[in-house]
Amino acid sequence: MINRKKVLITGGAGFIGSHLTDRLIEDNWELTVIDNFDPFYDPEIKKRNISAHINNPKICFFDFDIRDYKLIIEKIKGDFDIIIHLAAKAGVRPSIADPMGYQDVNVRGTHNMLELARYWKIKHFIFASSSSVYGINNELPWKEETCVLKPISPYASTKISGELLGHVYTQLFGIRFIALRFFTVYGPRQRPDLAIHKFTKKIMNNEPIPFFGDGSSMRDYTYINDIVQGIINAINYNRSQFEIFNLGNDHTVTLSEMVSLLEKVLNKKAIIDKQPEIKGDVPKTWANIDKARALLNYNPKTDFELGLNKFADWFFSLEK
């Protein structure tokens, strides 16, 4: 159990990071947040995510790039109990166009953060991994130890590299490394490039939504509050030095089902633009969460339709 409650979060202004920041502030943590406000999407969105905390004396914000090891060492004291490393170049499809850029940020950046943990003598490190590491894999639902990883995108390969780097630093330097494989996170503040957010905007603007394949692709959609609770539980995990956990909802939803539910929530029909499947996209994701339930007391509680309603409430609040 961590007692002093001082944490460094990378990517703390993003979708998942800002929700985690909210929760840790509620729980009386002292936070240092690094985010470089990457223009992958409008940086003003990230600034809005953290606007409630800008003047909070319990948070220090740094507009730094995780690849700039020297600057971080110079400007940040390093007096932390834990590092939660969420920062990364995001997205499966964009990584296909820029594999070297993704390698540089996601692998070298992660290596930098592990080196900082070693330099600062921080013994607890949480890493945001991804369901994409499983790739095209028919051993459903996916278990952490039994599935052979078959990545099909540069993004997925960088997340596997991060997990392996963590294992090295556990073995050599005694850093407890917890990798959390997130499964299709959604909810308020979701990135605008992700399907639920993008589809909602297009439906409300009477624009066609890109519908890839025949609609049978499946995702294990996981609500943001459930993901944050999983991270909180991982903060206090101390039963072993290296672990990988799936954080999903243990329930699959097809693309067709997702669109139908979204139409119901929005009370508006979608205009469908059928397109061929995209290379790099996996046809199915489905998390076996038995391990996370047993060792992290992880128990997702948010039904998909309820989560969509909460997302829609947030989306419409922005329009007011």
NUSE-12545 format. One record per residue: residue in one letter; x, y, z of N, C-alpha, C in turn. Coordinates in steps of 0.02 Angstrom, whole numbers. Example, Ala and Ser with C-alpha at 12.3 -4.5 7.8 and 13.67 -1.06 7.14 Angstrom:
("A" (660 -284 390) (615 -225 390) (660 -165 390))
("S" (642 -112 354) (684 -53 357) (645 2 394))
//
This chain:
("M" (42 -60 0) (0 0 0) (44 62 0))
("I" (29 109 -46) (66 171 -50) (36 221 -1))
("N" (78 254 38) (53 297 92) (61 372 77))
("R" (118 393 48) (130 465 40) (88 496 -15))
("K" (70 456 -65) (23 478 -117) (50 535 -159))
("K" (109 525 -188) (136 573 -236) (149 535 -302))
("V" (121 560 -357) (122 522 -419) (141 567 -478))
("L" (177 537 -525) (190 568 -590) (148 532 -641))
("I" (107 571 -678) (65 543 -732) (89 573 -798))
("T" (104 530 -846) (117 555 -913) (53 549 -954))
("G" (43 596 -999) (-20 596 -1037) (-80 614 -994))
("G" (-69 653 -943) (-121 666 -893) (-175 714 -915))
("A" (-167 745 -974) (-219 791 -999) (-264 758 -1052))
("G" (-249 695 -1069) (-287 661 -1120) (-352 631 -1093))
("F" (-384 591 -1134) (-448 561 -1116) (-445 522 -1051))
("I" (-405 469 -1050) (-399 428 -990) (-362 466 -935))
("G" (-309 500 -953) (-267 534 -904) (-305 587 -865))
("S" (-348 625 -898) (-383 679 -863) (-435 651 -814))
("H" (-466 594 -833) (-513 562 -786) (-475 535 -725))
("L" (-416 506 -738) (-375 481 -682) (-353 539 -638))
("T" (-335 595 -669) (-316 654 -631) (-373 677 -585))
("D" (-433 679 -613) (-491 698 -572) (-498 652 -511))
("R" (-491 588 -523) (-502 539 -469) (-447 544 -416))
("L" (-385 552 -437) (-331 556 -388) (-334 620 -348))
("I" (-356 673 -378) (-366 735 -339) (-420 725 -287))
("E" (-475 692 -306) (-528 676 -258) (-501 634 -201))
("D" (-453 590 -216) (-424 546 -166) (-365 577 -129))
("N" (-354 642 -140) (-304 681 -102) (-232 663 -118))
("W" (-219 647 -182) (-151 636 -204) (-120 703 -224))
("E" (-53 704 -222) (-15 759 -252) (10 736 -320))
("L" (-6 775 -373) (6 753 -441) (56 798 -477))
("T" (99 766 -516) (138 800 -567) (117 770 -634))
("V" (95 811 -680) (69 789 -744) (113 814 -800))
("I" (136 767 -842) (172 783 -903) (127 769 -963))
("D" (120 818 -1007) (84 809 -1069) (112 858 -1120))
("N" (124 836 -1180) (153 882 -1230) (100 911 -1277))
("F" (35 897 -1262) (-20 925 -1302) (-8 914 -1377))
("D" (7 852 -1392) (19 831 -1461) (-39 853 -1507))
("P" (-25 880 -1566) (-79 904 -1610) (-114 848 -1649))
("F" (-107 786 -1628) (-144 731 -1659) (-219 748 -1662))
("Y" (-243 780 -1609) (-308 813 -1611) (-301 880 -1575))
("D" (-351 922 -1580) (-347 992 -1557) (-322 996 -1485))
("P" (-264 1026 -1472) (-238 1032 -1403) (-286 1069 -1356))
("E" (-330 1110 -1384) (-378 1145 -1341) (-424 1097 -1305))
("I" (-436 1038 -1335) (-477 987 -1303) (-444 963 -1239))
("K" (-379 951 -1242) (-343 929 -1182) (-341 984 -1129))
("K" (-333 1045 -1152) (-332 1101 -1104) (-400 1106 -1068))
("R" (-453 1094 -1105) (-520 1094 -1074) (-526 1037 -1024))
("N" (-496 979 -1041) (-501 921 -996) (-474 936 -926))
("I" (-421 977 -923) (-388 989 -858) (-401 1059 -831))
("S" (-446 1096 -862) (-456 1166 -844) (-477 1175 -771))
("A" (-513 1126 -744) (-536 1132 -675) (-479 1129 -624))
("H" (-420 1105 -646) (-366 1094 -598) (-306 1141 -608))
("I" (-311 1186 -656) (-253 1227 -673) (-226 1265 -612))
("N" (-269 1289 -569) (-247 1329 -511) (-245 1288 -446))
("N" (-250 1223 -452) (-249 1181 -393) (-177 1172 -369))
("P" (-162 1190 -306) (-93 1184 -282) (-68 1113 -276))
("K" (-113 1064 -280) (-93 994 -275) (-71 964 -342))
("I" (-74 1004 -396) (-52 979 -462) (-1 1027 -492))
("C" (52 996 -519) (100 1034 -560) (95 1007 -631))
("F" (84 1051 -680) (80 1031 -750) (143 1051 -787))
("F" (169 1005 -829) (227 1019 -870) (212 1001 -943))
("D" (221 1049 -987) (212 1039 -1058) (278 1012 -1087))
("F" (291 947 -1074) (354 915 -1093) (340 856 -1139))
("D" (390 839 -1178) (390 778 -1219) (425 723 -1180))
("I" (396 664 -1176) (426 610 -1137) (493 587 -1166))
("R" (508 607 -1228) (573 588 -1257) (629 633 -1233))
("D" (612 689 -1201) (663 738 -1179) (686 722 -1108))
("Y" (727 670 -1103) (749 646 -1037) (787 701 -999))
("K" (830 736 -1034) (872 786 -1001) (829 842 -971))
("L" (780 865 -1007) (736 919 -982) (697 896 -921))
("I" (671 836 -923) (632 810 -866) (675 805 -804))
("I" (736 779 -812) (782 774 -756) (798 842 -726))
("E" (806 892 -770) (824 959 -747) (767 994 -712))
("K" (706 983 -734) (650 1024 -711) (605 991 -659))
("I" (609 925 -653) (565 890 -607) (606 855 -553))
("K" (585 862 -492) (624 837 -435) (627 761 -432))
("G" (572 728 -448) (572 655 -448) (554 623 -382))
("D" (522 661 -338) (504 636 -272) (435 604 -275))
("F" (430 546 -307) (365 514 -319) (364 444 -289))
("D" (304 421 -274) (294 352 -252) (281 306 -311))
("I" (257 335 -366) (235 293 -422) (236 335 -486))
("I" (250 302 -542) (241 331 -608) (184 294 -643))
("I" (136 332 -670) (83 303 -711) (93 329 -782))
("H" (115 286 -825) (137 306 -893) (82 292 -943))
("L" (43 345 -959) (-11 340 -1008) (7 372 -1075))
("A" (57 414 -1077) (73 452 -1138) (96 405 -1194))
("A" (71 420 -1254) (91 381 -1313) (62 415 -1375))
("K" (92 400 -1432) (58 415 -1495) (3 363 -1502))
("A" (-58 387 -1511) (-116 343 -1508) (-142 324 -1577))
("G" (-176 267 -1580) (-212 249 -1640) (-178 196 -1681))
("V" (-217 144 -1698) (-191 90 -1740) (-181 114 -1812))
("R" (-232 145 -1841) (-228 164 -1912) (-174 216 -1926))
("P" (-169 269 -1886) (-116 318 -1900) (-45 289 -1894))
("S" (-38 237 -1852) (29 207 -1844) (53 173 -1908))
("I" (7 152 -1950) (26 120 -2013) (59 171 -2060))
("A" (37 234 -2056) (66 286 -2097) (131 313 -2069))
("D" (142 304 -2003) (201 333 -1970) (232 284 -1920))
("P" (254 226 -1944) (279 176 -1896) (341 199 -1858))
("M" (386 237 -1890) (446 259 -1855) (430 311 -1801))
("G" (382 354 -1816) (362 403 -1766) (333 369 -1704))
("Y" (292 318 -1715) (262 281 -1659) (315 244 -1619))
("Q" (363 215 -1654) (418 181 -1620) (457 230 -1576))
("D" (470 289 -1603) (510 339 -1567) (476 361 -1502))
("V" (412 380 -1508) (376 405 -1449) (360 349 -1400))
("N" (331 295 -1426) (303 244 -1382) (355 198 -1352))
("V" (408 185 -1388) (460 140 -1361) (515 181 -1327))
("R" (544 229 -1363) (597 269 -1332) (569 310 -1273))
("G" (508 336 -1282) (477 374 -1227) (465 331 -1166))
("T" (442 270 -1175) (432 224 -1119) (498 206 -1086))
("H" (549 194 -1128) (615 179 -1101) (640 237 -1058))
("N" (630 299 -1081) (649 357 -1041) (614 357 -973))
("M" (550 343 -972) (513 344 -909) (537 289 -862))
("L" (555 231 -889) (583 179 -846) (652 198 -820))
("E" (691 232 -861) (756 256 -838) (748 309 -783))
("L" (698 351 -791) (684 400 -738) (663 366 -674))
("A" (623 313 -679) (604 276 -619) (666 247 -585))
("R" (711 220 -625) (774 193 -597) (815 249 -565))
("Y" (823 305 -599) (864 361 -574) (834 390 -510))
("W" (767 396 -509) (734 425 -451) (719 373 -396))
("K" (736 310 -409) (724 256 -361) (650 246 -346))
("I" (609 251 -398) (537 239 -392) (524 165 -406))
("K" (491 132 -362) (485 59 -366) (417 34 -390))
("H" (374 78 -413) (308 57 -437) (293 94 -501))
("F" (279 57 -555) (270 86 -622) (210 53 -654))
("I" (161 94 -675) (102 68 -710) (105 91 -783))
("F" (95 45 -828) (103 58 -900) (37 46 -936))
("A" (16 95 -977) (-44 87 -1017) (-28 47 -1080))
("S" (-49 -16 -1080) (-42 -57 -1140) (-109 -58 -1176))
("S" (-119 -106 -1220) (-177 -105 -1265) (-199 -174 -1284))
("S" (-264 -181 -1296) (-291 -244 -1321) (-264 -260 -1390))
("S" (-239 -209 -1425) (-213 -221 -1494) (-154 -269 -1495))
("V" (-121 -280 -1439) (-63 -325 -1438) (-83 -396 -1458))
("Y" (-146 -416 -1447) (-167 -484 -1463) (-173 -496 -1538))
("G" (-186 -443 -1576) (-191 -448 -1648) (-248 -492 -1671))
("I" (-236 -528 -1726) (-287 -575 -1750) (-276 -641 -1713))
("N" (-320 -654 -1667) (-309 -709 -1620) (-377 -740 -1603))
("N" (-386 -803 -1621) (-450 -836 -1611) (-458 -870 -1544))
("E" (-410 -861 -1499) (-414 -893 -1432) (-457 -849 -1386))
("L" (-519 -837 -1405) (-563 -791 -1369) (-599 -826 -1311))
("P" (-614 -788 -1257) (-589 -721 -1242) (-515 -723 -1225))
("W" (-479 -669 -1237) (-407 -669 -1231) (-384 -669 -1158))
("K" (-339 -716 -1143) (-308 -720 -1077) (-237 -695 -1081))
("E" (-214 -664 -1027) (-148 -632 -1027) (-92 -682 -1039))
("E" (-96 -741 -1008) (-39 -787 -1011) (-44 -839 -1066))
("T" (-105 -854 -1089) (-112 -911 -1134) (-113 -892 -1208))
("C" (-126 -830 -1224) (-130 -810 -1294) (-61 -792 -1321))
("V" (-46 -817 -1380) (14 -796 -1416) (-1 -729 -1449))
("L" (40 -679 -1437) (28 -612 -1464) (42 -611 -1539))
("K" (-4 -584 -1577) (2 -582 -1651) (-15 -512 -1676))
("P" (25 -461 -1659) (9 -392 -1677) (8 -382 -1752))
("I" (-36 -337 -1776) (-40 -324 -1847) (-36 -249 -1862))
("S" (-11 -210 -1814) (-1 -138 -1826) (61 -115 -1789))
("P" (94 -63 -1814) (151 -35 -1778) (133 -14 -1707))
("Y" (74 15 -1699) (53 36 -1632) (54 -23 -1583))
("A" (25 -79 -1604) (23 -138 -1562) (93 -162 -1544))
("S" (137 -161 -1593) (206 -185 -1580) (241 -140 -1530))
("T" (226 -75 -1531) (259 -30 -1482) (235 -45 -1411))
("K" (172 -65 -1404) (146 -81 -1338) (177 -146 -1311))
("I" (187 -194 -1356) (222 -255 -1334) (293 -238 -1313))
("S" (326 -194 -1350) (394 -174 -1332) (396 -142 -1263))
("G" (345 -101 -1248) (342 -70 -1183) (335 -120 -1127))
("E" (293 -171 -1138) (286 -223 -1088) (352 -260 -1077))
("L" (387 -275 -1130) (450 -312 -1124) (504 -270 -1090))
("L" (506 -205 -1106) (553 -161 -1070) (538 -161 -996))
("G" (474 -160 -979) (455 -163 -908) (480 -226 -874))
("H" (476 -282 -910) (501 -345 -881) (576 -342 -868))
("V" (613 -311 -914) (685 -303 -905) (700 -262 -843))
("Y" (664 -207 -834) (677 -163 -777) (655 -193 -711))
("T" (606 -237 -713) (589 -275 -653) (646 -322 -634))
("Q" (671 -359 -684) (724 -408 -670) (789 -375 -648))
("L" (808 -320 -681) (874 -289 -667) (873 -240 -609))
("F" (818 -203 -602) (818 -146 -556) (764 -149 -503))
("G" (726 -204 -500) (678 -213 -446) (618 -167 -448))
("I" (601 -141 -507) (543 -97 -514) (481 -141 -525))
("R" (431 -131 -482) (368 -167 -494) (334 -136 -555))
("F" (320 -177 -605) (292 -154 -669) (225 -187 -681))
("I" (173 -146 -687) (106 -171 -699) (83 -144 -767))
("A" (73 -189 -815) (47 -169 -881) (-28 -182 -882))
("L" (-65 -132 -901) (-138 -137 -906) (-159 -133 -979))
("R" (-186 -187 -1004) (-208 -189 -1074) (-280 -163 -1078))
("F" (-287 -101 -1100) (-353 -69 -1105) (-390 -94 -1166))
("F" (-455 -106 -1157) (-498 -128 -1211) (-549 -74 -1229))
("T" (-541 -43 -1287) (-588 4 -1318) (-624 48 -1267))
("V" (-587 94 -1239) (-613 138 -1187) (-658 192 -1218))
("Y" (-714 205 -1186) (-760 256 -1211) (-791 293 -1151))
("G" (-823 349 -1165) (-856 389 -1114) (-842 462 -1125))
("P" (-864 505 -1080) (-851 577 -1086) (-777 592 -1096))
("R" (-763 641 -1140) (-696 662 -1159) (-661 614 -1207))
("Q" (-696 564 -1231) (-664 518 -1279) (-634 558 -1337))
("R" (-577 535 -1361) (-544 569 -1417) (-591 575 -1476))
("P" (-587 631 -1512) (-634 642 -1568) (-623 595 -1627))
("D" (-565 562 -1631) (-553 516 -1687) (-581 447 -1675))
("L" (-602 432 -1614) (-627 365 -1598) (-700 357 -1618))
("A" (-720 295 -1631) (-782 282 -1667) (-844 312 -1635))
("I" (-854 302 -1570) (-916 325 -1539) (-921 401 -1543))
("H" (-866 436 -1529) (-867 509 -1533) (-876 532 -1606))
("K" (-838 503 -1651) (-841 523 -1721) (-911 508 -1750))
("F" (-938 450 -1735) (-1004 432 -1761) (-1058 479 -1733))
("T" (-1054 494 -1669) (-1103 539 -1638) (-1104 607 -1673))
("K" (-1045 633 -1684) (-1041 699 -1716) (-1070 697 -1787))
("K" (-1053 644 -1824) (-1077 639 -1893) (-1152 627 -1895))
("I" (-1177 586 -1851) (-1250 574 -1850) (-1287 638 -1836))
("M" (-1264 676 -1787) (-1299 738 -1768) (-1292 791 -1823))
("N" (-1240 786 -1864) (-1230 835 -1919) (-1257 810 -1986))
("N" (-1294 754 -1983) (-1323 724 -2043) (-1271 706 -2096))
("E" (-1213 682 -2071) (-1159 660 -2115) (-1154 584 -2113))
("P" (-1134 552 -2167) (-1127 479 -2167) (-1070 457 -2121))
("I" (-1080 400 -2088) (-1028 372 -2046) (-992 317 -2084))
("P" (-925 313 -2079) (-888 260 -2113) (-900 193 -2078))
("F" (-927 145 -2114) (-947 80 -2087) (-904 27 -2121))
("F" (-852 6 -2085) (-802 -38 -2115) (-823 -112 -2111))
("G" (-820 -146 -2168) (-837 -217 -2169) (-912 -228 -2167))
("D" (-933 -287 -2144) (-1004 -306 -2145) (-1039 -293 -2079))
("G" (-1005 -260 -2031) (-1036 -244 -1967) (-1028 -297 -1914))
("S" (-993 -352 -1931) (-986 -407 -1883) (-924 -401 -1839))
("S" (-880 -352 -1853) (-822 -342 -1810) (-846 -326 -1738))
("M" (-808 -349 -1689) (-830 -345 -1619) (-778 -309 -1577))
("R" (-803 -271 -1529) (-760 -237 -1482) (-785 -248 -1411))
("D" (-738 -251 -1365) (-754 -256 -1293) (-752 -185 -1265))
("Y" (-807 -148 -1272) (-809 -78 -1251) (-808 -73 -1175))
("T" (-764 -30 -1150) (-754 -24 -1077) (-761 50 -1057))
("Y" (-806 62 -1010) (-821 130 -990) (-763 160 -949))
("I" (-752 224 -959) (-694 258 -930) (-690 251 -854))
("N" (-746 255 -818) (-743 250 -745) (-719 182 -723))
("D" (-737 129 -761) (-713 62 -744) (-638 56 -755))
("I" (-614 87 -809) (-541 87 -822) (-504 124 -767))
("V" (-529 182 -747) (-496 220 -694) (-494 180 -629))
("Q" (-549 146 -613) (-549 105 -552) (-496 50 -557))
("G" (-488 21 -616) (-436 -30 -625) (-367 -2 -613))
("I" (-354 60 -637) (-289 92 -625) (-279 105 -551))
("I" (-331 130 -518) (-327 143 -446) (-309 79 -408))
("N" (-341 24 -427) (-326 -40 -393) (-255 -63 -407))
("A" (-230 -48 -468) (-161 -67 -485) (-111 -27 -445))
("I" (-128 34 -425) (-83 74 -384) (-67 39 -319))
("N" (-116 5 -291) (-106 -28 -226) (-88 -102 -232))
("Y" (-75 -126 -292) (-57 -196 -302) (16 -207 -279))
("N" (27 -259 -238) (95 -273 -215) (110 -348 -206))
("R" (72 -390 -240) (80 -462 -230) (135 -493 -272))
("S" (157 -458 -324) (211 -483 -366) (244 -424 -400))
("Q" (301 -436 -432) (341 -381 -460) (323 -364 -532))
("F" (299 -412 -569) (282 -400 -640) (216 -434 -656))
("E" (169 -396 -681) (105 -425 -700) (75 -387 -759))
("I" (37 -424 -798) (-2 -396 -853) (-76 -412 -841))
("F" (-118 -361 -847) (-190 -370 -835) (-230 -344 -893))
("N" (-281 -381 -913) (-332 -355 -958) (-381 -312 -918))
("L" (-395 -252 -943) (-449 -212 -915) (-500 -202 -971))
("G" (-550 -245 -971) (-604 -242 -1020) (-670 -247 -985))
("N" (-722 -259 -1023) (-790 -264 -995) (-815 -336 -996))
("D" (-774 -381 -1025) (-792 -452 -1030) (-857 -462 -1068))
("H" (-868 -419 -1119) (-930 -423 -1158) (-918 -391 -1226))
("T" (-936 -425 -1279) (-923 -398 -1346) (-986 -366 -1376))
("V" (-974 -316 -1418) (-1028 -281 -1454) (-1005 -276 -1527))
("T" (-1048 -296 -1573) (-1030 -290 -1644) (-1036 -217 -1666))
("L" (-1005 -203 -1723) (-1010 -136 -1751) (-1083 -119 -1766))
("S" (-1120 -167 -1793) (-1191 -155 -1808) (-1230 -141 -1745))
("E" (-1217 -179 -1692) (-1251 -167 -1628) (-1233 -99 -1599))
("M" (-1170 -80 -1604) (-1149 -15 -1578) (-1186 41 -1613))
("V" (-1190 38 -1679) (-1224 91 -1716) (-1298 93 -1699))
("S" (-1329 35 -1693) (-1401 33 -1675) (-1414 63 -1607))
("L" (-1372 46 -1558) (-1380 74 -1491) (-1368 149 -1491))
("L" (-1318 171 -1530) (-1304 242 -1534) (-1363 279 -1565))
("E" (-1393 250 -1616) (-1453 281 -1646) (-1509 287 -1594))
("K" (-1516 236 -1553) (-1568 236 -1501) (-1554 291 -1449))
("V" (-1491 296 -1428) (-1473 346 -1377) (-1481 417 -1404))
("L" (-1462 427 -1467) (-1465 493 -1498) (-1534 509 -1527))
("N" (-1576 456 -1531) (-1643 463 -1560) (-1638 491 -1631))
("K" (-1591 462 -1670) (-1581 486 -1738) (-1547 431 -1778))
("K" (-1569 421 -1840) (-1541 369 -1883) (-1474 392 -1912))
("A" (-1430 343 -1920) (-1365 356 -1950) (-1369 346 -2026))
("I" (-1331 385 -2062) (-1321 375 -2134) (-1259 331 -2142))
("I" (-1267 272 -2169) (-1213 223 -2171) (-1174 229 -2237))
("D" (-1109 235 -2230) (-1064 235 -2288) (-1020 172 -2283))
("K" (-1042 119 -2317) (-1006 55 -2313) (-939 59 -2349))
("Q" (-887 35 -2313) (-820 37 -2340) (-786 -30 -2326))
("P" (-733 -47 -2365) (-698 -110 -2352) (-660 -108 -2286))
("E" (-645 -167 -2259) (-607 -172 -2197) (-538 -139 -2207))
("I" (-510 -115 -2151) (-446 -79 -2154) (-391 -124 -2126))
("K" (-335 -124 -2160) (-276 -161 -2135) (-255 -133 -2067))
("G" (-237 -177 -2022) (-215 -157 -1956) (-269 -161 -1904))
("D" (-333 -160 -1926) (-389 -167 -1879) (-402 -241 -1866))
("V" (-407 -259 -1802) (-422 -329 -1786) (-498 -340 -1789))
("P" (-520 -399 -1809) (-593 -410 -1816) (-630 -417 -1750))
("K" (-594 -439 -1697) (-628 -450 -1633) (-581 -431 -1576))
("T" (-609 -403 -1524) (-573 -397 -1460) (-621 -420 -1405))
("W" (-593 -458 -1359) (-635 -485 -1304) (-588 -503 -1247))
("A" (-597 -470 -1191) (-552 -479 -1133) (-578 -533 -1086))
("N" (-536 -580 -1070) (-547 -621 -1011) (-519 -581 -952))
("I" (-562 -565 -904) (-540 -522 -848) (-537 -561 -782))
("D" (-533 -628 -786) (-529 -668 -725) (-469 -649 -682))
("K" (-413 -638 -715) (-352 -621 -677) (-359 -553 -642))
("A" (-385 -504 -678) (-394 -437 -648) (-445 -440 -591))
("R" (-497 -480 -600) (-546 -488 -546) (-514 -518 -484))
("A" (-473 -569 -494) (-444 -605 -438) (-390 -565 -402))
("L" (-346 -532 -441) (-287 -500 -411) (-295 -424 -401))
("L" (-337 -392 -441) (-347 -320 -434) (-415 -301 -405))
("N" (-456 -352 -394) (-526 -338 -373) (-560 -292 -424))
("Y" (-545 -304 -487) (-573 -264 -542) (-641 -291 -561))
("N" (-691 -248 -561) (-759 -271 -574) (-797 -217 -613))
("P" (-793 -217 -680) (-827 -165 -719) (-902 -167 -707))
("K" (-931 -108 -700) (-1001 -103 -679) (-1047 -68 -730))
("T" (-1019 -39 -783) (-1058 4 -827) (-1082 -33 -889))
("D" (-1147 -43 -893) (-1179 -71 -952) (-1166 -26 -1013))
("F" (-1159 -56 -1072) (-1139 -18 -1131) (-1191 36 -1148))
("E" (-1254 20 -1146) (-1305 71 -1162) (-1304 128 -1112))
("L" (-1295 112 -1048) (-1290 164 -997) (-1230 208 -1010))
("G" (-1173 177 -1028) (-1113 215 -1043) (-1123 260 -1103))
("L" (-1159 236 -1155) (-1173 278 -1212) (-1216 338 -1193))
("N" (-1264 327 -1150) (-1306 383 -1126) (-1265 435 -1089))
("K" (-1217 412 -1049) (-1174 459 -1012) (-1129 497 -1061))
("F" (-1104 462 -1112) (-1064 496 -1163) (-1106 548 -1199))
("A" (-1168 530 -1218) (-1211 576 -1254) (-1227 638 -1212))
("D" (-1239 629 -1147) (-1252 686 -1102) (-1192 734 -1103))
("W" (-1133 706 -1101) (-1072 749 -1104) (-1067 783 -1171))
("F" (-1078 746 -1225) (-1071 773 -1292) (-1119 833 -1302))
("F" (-1181 825 -1281) (-1229 879 -1290) (-1216 938 -1243))
("S" (-1183 924 -1187) (-1166 979 -1141) (-1115 1026 -1174))
("L" (-1074 1000 -1219) (-1025 1041 -1254) (-1058 1087 -1305))
("E" (-1116 1067 -1329) (-1151 1104 -1381) (-1189 1164 -1353))
("K" (-1198 1165 -1287) (-1238 1218 -1256) (-1198 1283 -1251))
//
